[in-house]
Amino acid sequence: MIYANNRKSITTKRIGEGWRKLKVERGGTHLEGAFKTKQQITVELTFPFIETISIETTEPFADSDDLASFAEELALVVEHRRKVRRKQKLVENKELLRTKIIPQWFEREAFIARNNAEKEDIRKQARRELNAGKVELKEYNDLVRALKGRSDDDDFIDGLADYNRRLIIALGALDVEKGFRLSQHDLRDILGRNAWEQSLQIHELDKDVKDSTLQIIARGVENFNRLYNLDPQAMCLEQMRMDYDSITIAGFGDIILAAALKKGGEVVAVMAIDDVQGRRALRHLLGAERLAEVLPKRAYNAVMRDERLFLGDAVASDSIEHEMIIIE
């Protein structure tokens, strides 16, 4: 290609790999060389993460649609590369996850499950009273609507905020950016399908256990027995200390999800909060064979039924308001 005017001429010729030969003639002098042009496309991702990638190319884009298609491909490359790096970070920090982060995460989820179970206990007790003719249908329906629309009390809100703060601090040890999410799918990929059960904290309590802990277990046994029409449906601390030698509990942190009460080494009573976490904890604590010996068929079938466990994501965020419960 030749460009010429009265003072100079420029000659270019394609020579391969994006290069062009260049010759410039000006008066009695000339220059020779080669050049290539480059185009750069930069993709800046803002959601669900922030990352930038730039690619240089010698080939021109045919039109805006071609450019948009190339940008889409780049975005997918960035996403894939990020997933690979993220998975590698989690694998490299498996022990940190197991010992520091997961216990905080699961304790928060157990705290939420206990709150949900308390609401369910109220609803089911009202249903029993309705069936017994102690309350009218309208009164029962009003209660159910109130439970569904009920705002959680201040103790629960404050407690959840505290769990979230502690979880964010634990996630900080991973050195991840704000907005990082850890899901139960990640957990399954890294630690296996039974990661939740394997993380359950099992403790043996003796007769010197604090009254406050014993009261929680006694109330749990009452609710469990009432749910499945078992005896006893009322318990006091003196009876607890007199009738049972030891108690084995399963849960996370201060949250008791399930318990087995023993006398002479034999399990004589059990409890589980009315939530999938409670039932799964009880199954893990005793196993199917032992539960079949302890529970009547109806209660056994209810505890053993297959249920999917839902866990809210663990999120690295400076804002507690944005970090709440994300259900998969």
N, C-alpha and C positions, 0 to 999 in steps of 0.2 A: 504494500500500500504506500502511495507516495503523496505527500502533502507539499505544495510548492507555492511560493509567492515571488515577488521581485527580488527579495534579498536572500532567501534560503529555501532548501528542500529537505524533507524528512522522509526517509524510506524505512518501512518496517516489514518484517517477514517472520511468520511463525516457524519456529525451529524445534518445537516439541516440549512436553512437560510444562506447559504454561509459559515458556519463554518465547520472546520475540527478538529477532535481530534488529538492531537500530543503526541507521546511518544518517548523519546530519551534515549537510553541505551548506556552508555559509561563505559567500565570496570565494576566496581562493583557499579556504581551509575546510576541513571536514572532521567529524567525530564518528567513531564506530563503537558499538558495544551491544548489549542485550538488556532486556528488561522483562519483568513479569508483573502483572497486577495481582493483587490479592483482595479478597473480600473477607470480612469478619462478621460472624453472627454471634451475638451474645444473648444467652437466655438467663434471665433472672427469675428464679422460682420464689414465690412468696407463701404458697400454701400447698401441702400441709407442713412444709418446712422451707427454710430460707437457704438457697444455695445458688451460685452463679457458675456458668461454664461458657467459655468462648472457643469458637472453632474458626480457623482461617481456611479459606478455599481459593483456588485460582480460577474456579469455574463460576461464571456469572449465573445468577438465578433467573430463570425464564420469566417468572411473574410473581405476583404477591402470593398466589396460592402455593406455588412451589416453595417459596420462602417459609410460609406458615407450616407446610408439611415437614420441612427440614427442622424447623424449630420444635415441632412436636416430637420428632425422633430424638432430638437432643435431650428434651425433657425426660423422655423415657429412659435414656441412657443414664442421666443424672439420678433418676429414681432408683434404677437397678443398682448402680454403683453405691448409692447411699445405703440401700438395704443390705448389701454385702458387708459394708463397713460396720453397720449397726449390729448385724448378726455376729460378726467377729468380735466386736466389743463385748457383747453379752457372753459369748463363749469364754473369752479371756477372763471375764470377771464372774465366772460361775460361783466361785466360793463366796465372793462378796454378796452376790445375790442370795445365796442360800443362808448365810449367817446374819446378814444385816438388813437387807432390803425386803426380802420375802416375809420375814416375821412381822415387820412393821406393816406391810401391805395387808397380810392376812388378818392381823389383829384389827385393822380398820374395817375390813369386810365382815369379820365376826361381830364387831360392834354394831354394824348396820343390820346384820341378820338378826341379832338379838332384839333390836328395836322393832323390826318387822314381825318377829315372832310374838312380841308382846301385843301388838295390834291384832294379830290373828287369834291370840288367846281370848281377847275381849270379844271379838266377833263370834267365835265358836261358843263361848259361854252364853252369849245372848241368844244364839240359835238354840241351845239346849233349853234355855228358859222359855223360848217361844214354843218349842215342841211340848214342853211340860205345861203350857197354858199359864205361865207366870207373867208373861208380857204379851201385849197385843202386837199384831203384825205391823201396824203403823209405827209403834214405838221401836220395834226391831229394825224396820227399814230406815227410820230416821237415824238410828245408831250407825248402821252400815254406811249411809251417806256421809255421816259426820266423820267416820274413820277414814273413808276414802279421801275426803277433802281436808282432813285434819293437818294443820301445820305441826311439825315436830316441836316438842317443847324445848325450852332454853338449854336444859341439861344436855339433851341430845345434840343440839346445834353446836354448843360450846365443845362438847366432847369430840364431835366429828372434826371441828376445826383444829383441835389439838392433834388428833390422829393425822390429819392432812399435813400439818406443819412438820411433824416428826418424820412422815414419809418423804416429804420434799427434802429434808436434811439428809436422810439416808440415800436418796437418789443422787444427791450432790456428789457422793463418793465415786459415782461412775464417770464424773466429769463430762456430762452431757449438756446440750444446750436447752434453753427454756422451751417447753412444749414437747419434750421427749415423752413418749408414752410406752409403758410396759403393759402388755396385755396377757391374758391367760393363754392365748395362742403362742406367744413368745415363751411362756413358761413351759408349755407342753413340748415345744420344739427343743428347748435346752435341757430340761430336767426330766422329761418323760410324762406320760399320761397321768401317772399317780402322784404328781408333784405335790398336790394339795394334801392328800392323805399322808404322804411321807413327811410333810412339814408340820403336821399336827403335833402339838406339845402334850405329852402324856405325863401326868404326875400322880403319885400316890399320896393321899392325905391320911393322917392318923387322927387320933381323938383330940389332939391338941390344936386342931385347926381352929381358926378364928370364928367367932359366932357369926360375923357378917358373911363369911364364905359359906358356912353351914346353912345359913338362912336362904342364900341364893339357891343352893342345891335342894333344900327342902321344898322351896317354892317350885323349883323345876320338876321335882318328883310329883308334887300335887298336880301341876298342870298336865304332865305327861299321863298320869293315871286317870285324871278326869277326862282327858281326850279319848282314851281307849277303854274307859269304864273299868279301871283296875283298882285294886285296894292296895294301900290306904289312899284316900283322897284328901286327907288332912294330916298334917304332921307338925310336931313341935320339936324344939332343939333337944329337949330332954329325951324324947323318944328316939331321935336320931342318934344321939350319943350312946343310948342304951341298946338299941337294936342292931347297930352295925359296928363291926370292928374297924373297917377301913373303907375308904372311898377312892376310886380311881377316876380321874377327870381327864377330859380331852378338850382342847381349845387352843386359843392363842392369847398370850399375855394374860390379862386379867379376865378375859371373856371365857366363860365355861359354856361349851356347846353341848357336851354330853357327859354323863357320869354313870359309873357302875358301883352300887353299894354292896358291900360284902359282909358276911357273917360266917365265921369259922372257915374262911377261905372260899366260900361259895357265894356266887352272885345271887342276891335275893331281890334286888330292885334296880331299875335303871331309869335314866331320864335323858331327854334330848329336847332342845328347844324346837318349837314347831316351825321348822324351816329346813330346806334341803341341806344346809350346812350341819344342822343338828343331827339329822338322820344319818348323813354320811359319816359324821364323827362317831356316832354310836356303832355303826357297822364296822368301822375301822377298829374301834376300841375292843369289841368282843368277837367279831366275826359271825358269819351266818349260822354256823353250827351251834355256837353258844347261845346266840339270841333265840334260836328255835327252842332251846331248852328252857329259857327264862320267860319268854313271852307267849301268850296265847296266839292262835293263828291269825286273828284279825289284826292285832297290833304288829305281829311279825311281818305280815304282808305289807302293811303300811310303811314300816321302817325300811323294808327291803326293796320297795318299788324303785324302778329306774327313773331318775330325775336328772336333768341337766343342771350343772352348777354354773351360775353366772357370777362373775367377779368384775367389779368396776376396775377400769384401768388405773395404774399408778402413773401419775403425771408429774413431770418436773415443771413446776410453775411457781412464780413469785406471788401469784394471786390466788388466794384460797377460793374466791368466788368463782373463778373459772376452772377450778380443779376438781369440782365435786364428783359426782358419780357418772361415769360414762359406761353405759351398758352395751355390750357387743350383741 
